[in-house]
Amino acid sequence: MLDVSHLTKLSAELEQCVIDKDIEKIQLLCGENDIFIRTIKPVPNDQESNNKIKQFITIHQSATQLIRDVHKEMQRQLYITNKTRKGVRKYKGVKNA
């Protein structure tokens, strides 16, 4: 049986985290609620619950996309940093750059 009140609360918290771009809280919420999230299934003959599930799915996809985007940007920044450090080492007199 789907706990609609928990789903509604989780949706609201997750949506606020996406708006705030709070990556750590998104990961924490999803980690703590992983088992619950994986058990969500459509409820036959209950359109209201199914609409809340659809809303949660949309929010969860937004959160997942935000995490992916941040990860890509971190990888890009790391690449630039490493490339810069390698370039600096070529100059004479520069140690431990």
C-alpha positions as CSV (number, residue, x, y, z in Angstrom):
1,M,0.0,0.0,0.0
2,L,1.3,3.4,-1.0
3,D,1.8,5.9,1.8
4,V,0.5,9.0,-0.1
5,S,1.2,11.4,2.8
6,H,4.8,10.3,2.8
7,L,5.0,10.6,-0.9
8,T,3.5,14.1,-0.8
9,K,5.9,15.2,1.9
10,L,8.9,13.8,0.1
11,S,7.8,15.4,-3.2
12,A,7.6,18.8,-1.5
13,E,11.0,18.5,0.2
14,L,12.6,17.2,-3.0
15,E,11.1,20.0,-5.0
16,Q,12.4,22.6,-2.6
17,C,15.9,21.1,-2.8
18,V,15.8,21.3,-6.6
19,I,14.7,25.0,-6.4
20,D,17.5,25.7,-3.9
21,K,19.9,23.5,-5.9
22,D,20.9,21.8,-2.6
23,I,22.7,18.8,-4.0
24,E,23.7,17.4,-0.6
25,K,20.1,17.4,0.7
26,I,18.8,15.8,-2.5
27,Q,21.3,13.0,-2.1
28,L,20.4,12.6,1.6
29,L,16.7,12.5,0.9
30,C,17.0,10.0,-1.9
31,G,19.4,7.9,0.1
32,E,17.2,7.8,3.1
33,N,14.1,7.1,1.1
34,D,15.6,4.7,-1.5
35,I,13.6,1.7,-0.4
36,F,10.3,3.7,-0.3
37,I,11.0,5.2,-3.8
38,R,11.7,1.8,-5.3
39,T,8.4,0.4,-4.0
40,I,6.2,3.1,-5.6
41,K,3.8,1.6,-8.0
42,P,0.6,2.8,-9.7
43,V,-2.5,2.3,-7.6
44,P,-5.4,0.8,-9.6
45,N,-8.6,2.9,-9.6
46,D,-7.0,5.7,-7.7
47,Q,-6.4,8.6,-10.0
48,E,-5.4,11.1,-7.2
49,S,-2.6,8.8,-6.0
50,N,-1.4,8.1,-9.5
51,N,-1.3,11.9,-10.1
52,K,0.9,12.4,-7.0
53,I,3.1,9.5,-8.2
54,K,3.5,11.3,-11.6
55,Q,4.3,14.6,-9.9
56,F,6.9,12.8,-7.8
57,I,8.4,11.2,-10.8
58,T,8.8,14.6,-12.5
59,I,10.4,16.1,-9.5
60,H,12.7,13.1,-9.0
61,Q,13.8,13.4,-12.7
62,S,14.5,17.1,-12.2
63,A,16.6,16.3,-9.1
64,T,18.5,13.5,-11.0
65,Q,19.2,15.9,-13.9
66,L,20.5,18.5,-11.5
67,I,22.9,16.0,-9.9
68,R,24.1,14.9,-13.4
69,D,24.7,18.5,-14.4
70,V,26.6,19.3,-11.3
71,H,28.7,16.2,-11.7
72,K,29.5,17.1,-15.3
73,E,30.5,20.6,-14.3
74,M,32.7,19.2,-11.5
75,Q,34.4,16.9,-14.0
76,R,35.0,19.8,-16.4
77,Q,36.5,21.9,-13.6
78,L,38.7,19.1,-12.5
79,Y,39.9,18.6,-16.1
80,I,40.7,22.3,-16.5
81,T,42.5,22.4,-13.1
82,N,44.6,19.4,-14.1
83,K,45.3,20.7,-17.5
84,T,46.4,24.1,-16.0
85,R,48.7,22.4,-13.5
86,K,50.4,20.4,-16.2
87,G,50.9,23.5,-18.2
88,V,52.4,25.4,-15.3
89,R,54.9,22.7,-14.6
90,K,56.6,23.3,-18.0
91,Y,57.9,26.7,-16.9
92,K,61.4,26.8,-15.2
93,G,61.5,27.6,-11.6
94,V,58.0,26.4,-10.8
95,K,57.9,23.7,-8.3
96,N,55.0,21.9,-6.7
97,A,52.5,23.6,-8.8
